[in-house]
Amino acid sequence: MINKTVTGSIVLYNTDIDEITNLIEFILKKIDYLYLIDNSPTDKLKDLASIGDNLDYFHLSSNPGFGVAHNVTIRNSIESGSKYHFIINPDIEIREDVFTPMIDFMEKHPDVGMMMPKVLNKDGSVQNLPKLLPHPVWIFRRKLKKIDPFGKAFINNYELRMVPKDLIYNVPILSGCFTLLRLDAIKKVGMYDENFFMYFEDFDFSRRMHQKYKTVYFPEVSVIHGYEGGANKSWKLFKIFIKSMITYFNKWGWFFDEERKKFNKETLKQFKK
């Protein structure tokens, strides 16, 4: 019987088979079991299942979305007795063992339910992905930051750009591009909200985790992320973005959200000398 203490999942959609093969081979050397969920219209990626014995492939041709697909594997991981589960985007590149240090940190800190590493662009610059909980106006200000005369100060605060890049800290929003989950915590806070097809599902998920556990940014290790910013380039994706944004703020509150104020205040307090 294959050990499944540490599992992971990648959601695919018409993914380049050569690029994803390299990623899968690296991951399988570092964790016990990996699930591939293929949301592509056809199962042309099914041969990826032959890469290793500790690998499962699922084809969901209906393309139910990011959260729904990952929930399939989270359920399987919980049922198999897994303790930790990695959520990994297919456009991630890994050049070091990020898995062992992150798991070791969780082992030493049982109050941590979720964490992410430092995420880099291909040129080595840092992607500013940890964030405060957003006010709805902030979402649009971020989209219009190039023409906002006060945009720099706003972005520095919202995306915590003033925080030292190598500081480990607790933050309410972590990106879903590469995260480690404690599955005992998932049993208490729930999986991804399946009302989100794409966008904001990680905001919602991270926030719910932050209510009961620490959600930690862990820059001692890093991955490379091929950030596309699809909603800024595609009208179809932008409409999905807006729909998800409305779903998020309808759930948590638009302009009156006391928990948002509380969590953001607590986050910023960590950085005051």
RAHU-V976338 format. One record per residue. RES is the residue in one letter. PHI is phi in whole degrees, -180 to 180 (* if undefined). BURIAL is # if it has 9 or more other ideal C-beta (glycine too) atoms within 8 Angstrom, else .. Layout:
<<RES & PHI & BURIAL> <RES & PHI & BURIAL>>
//
This chain:
<<M & * & .> <I & -76 & .> <N & -67 & .> <K & -129 & #> <T & -67 & #> <V & -121 & #> <T & -118 & #> <G & -157 & #> <S & -146 & #> <I & -130 & #> <V & -95 & #> <L & -108 & #> <Y & -153 & #> <N & 48 & .> <T & -78 & #> <D & -64 & .> <I & -68 & #> <D & -69 & .> <E & -66 & #> <I & -71 & #> <T & -62 & #> <N & -61 & .> <L & -65 & #> <I & -62 & #> <E & -61 & #> <F & -66 & #> <I & -62 & #> <L & -64 & #> <K & -81 & .> <K & -115 & .> <I & -125 & #> <D & -81 & #> <Y & -154 & #> <L & -129 & #> <Y & -109 & #> <L & -109 & #> <I & -114 & #> <D & -101 & #> <N & -92 & #> <S & -68 & #> <P & -61 & .> <T & -121 & .> <D & -97 & .> <K & -66 & .> <L & -94 & #> <K & -61 & #> <D & -67 & .> <L & -61 & #> <A & -63 & #> <S & -85 & .> <I & -66 & #> <G & -158 & .> <D & -73 & .> <N & -95 & .> <L & -148 & #> <D & -122 & #> <Y & -122 & #> <F & -122 & #> <H & -110 & .> <L & -116 & #> <S & -65 & #> <S & -75 & .> <N & 49 & #> <P & -77 & #> <G & 114 & #> <F & -61 & #> <G & -66 & #> <V & -59 & #> <A & -64 & #> <H & -67 & #> <N & -62 & #> <V & -56 & #> <T & -80 & #> <I & -62 & #> <R & -60 & #> <N & -61 & #> <S & -66 & #> <I & -64 & #> <E & -63 & .> <S & -83 & #> <G & 90 & .> <S & -63 & #> <K & -100 & .> <Y & -130 & #> <H & -140 & #> <F & -98 & #> <I & -100 & #> <I & -132 & #> <N & -74 & #> <P & -69 & #> <D & -95 & #> <I & -89 & #> <E & -121 & #> <I & -120 & #> <R & -119 & .> <E & -149 & .> <D & -78 & .> <V & -86 & #> <F & -71 & #> <T & -62 & .> <P & -61 & #> <M & -69 & #> <I & -66 & #> <D & -60 & .> <F & -65 & #> <M & -65 & #> <E & -61 & .> <K & -85 & .> <H & -131 & #> <P & -67 & .> <D & -86 & .> <V & -94 & #> <G & -101 & #> <M & -159 & #> <M & -154 & #> <M & -137 & #> <P & -86 & #> <K & -67 & #> <V & -117 & #> <L & -112 & #> <N & -76 & #> <K & -64 & .> <D & -87 & .> <G & 93 & .> <S & -74 & .> <V & -86 & .> <Q & -85 & #> <N & -86 & #> <L & -96 & #> <P & -65 & #> <K & -145 & #> <L & -74 & #> <L & -67 & #> <P & -83 & #> <H & -84 & .> <P & -57 & #> <V & -64 & .> <W & -64 & #> <I & -61 & #> <F & -75 & .> <R & -62 & #> <R & -66 & #> <K & -66 & .> <L & -107 & #> <K & -61 & #> <K & -71 & .> <I & -112 & .> <D & -89 & #> <P & -63 & .> <F & -111 & .> <G & -63 & #> <K & -63 & .> <A & -64 & .> <F & -63 & #> <I & -63 & #> <N & -57 & #> <N & -79 & #> <Y & -62 & #> <E & -96 & #> <L & 56 & #> <R & -71 & .> <M & -82 & .> <V & -77 & .> <P & -52 & .> <K & -64 & .> <D & -106 & .> <L & -89 & .> <I & -84 & .> <Y & -153 & #> <N & -95 & #> <V & -143 & #> <P & -74 & #> <I & -122 & #> <L & -117 & #> <S & -73 & #> <G & -86 & #> <C & -72 & #> <F & -159 & #> <T & -138 & #> <L & -110 & #> <L & -115 & #> <R & -89 & #> <L & -71 & #> <D & -63 & .> <A & -70 & #> <I & -60 & #> <K & -62 & .> <K & -95 & .> <V & -101 & #> <G & 93 & .> <M & -92 & #> <Y & -64 & #> <D & -73 & #> <E & -80 & #> <N & -76 & .> <F & -96 & #> <F & -82 & #> <M & -165 & #> <Y & 78 & #> <F & 71 & #> <E & -66 & #> <D & -75 & #> <F & -61 & #> <D & -63 & #> <F & -64 & #> <S & -64 & #> <R & -63 & #> <R & -62 & #> <M & -65 & #> <H & -65 & #> <Q & -66 & .> <K & -120 & #> <Y & -137 & #> <K & -76 & #> <T & -118 & #> <V & -109 & #> <Y & -89 & #> <F & -126 & #> <P & -83 & #> <E & -73 & .> <V & -132 & #> <S & -145 & #> <V & -130 & #> <I & -107 & #> <H & -124 & #> <G & -83 & .> <Y & -64 & .> <E & -104 & .> <G & 59 & .> <G & -58 & .> <A & -68 & #> <N & -88 & .> <K & -118 & .> <S & -122 & .> <W & -64 & .> <K & -62 & .> <L & -69 & #> <F & -64 & #> <K & -65 & .> <I & -65 & #> <F & -59 & #> <I & -64 & .> <K & -60 & #> <S & -67 & #> <M & -60 & #> <I & -63 & .> <T & -60 & #> <Y & -63 & #> <F & -74 & #> <N & -64 & .> <K & -78 & .> <W & -105 & #> <G & 111 & .> <W & -88 & .> <F & -101 & .> <F & -117 & .> <D & -147 & #> <E & -66 & .> <E & -65 & #> <R & -58 & #> <K & -60 & .> <K & -63 & .> <F & -65 & #> <N & -67 & #> <K & -63 & .> <E & -65 & .> <T & -64 & #> <L & -66 & #> <K & -62 & .> <Q & -62 & .> <F & -102 & .> <K & -85 & .> <K & -87 & .>>
//
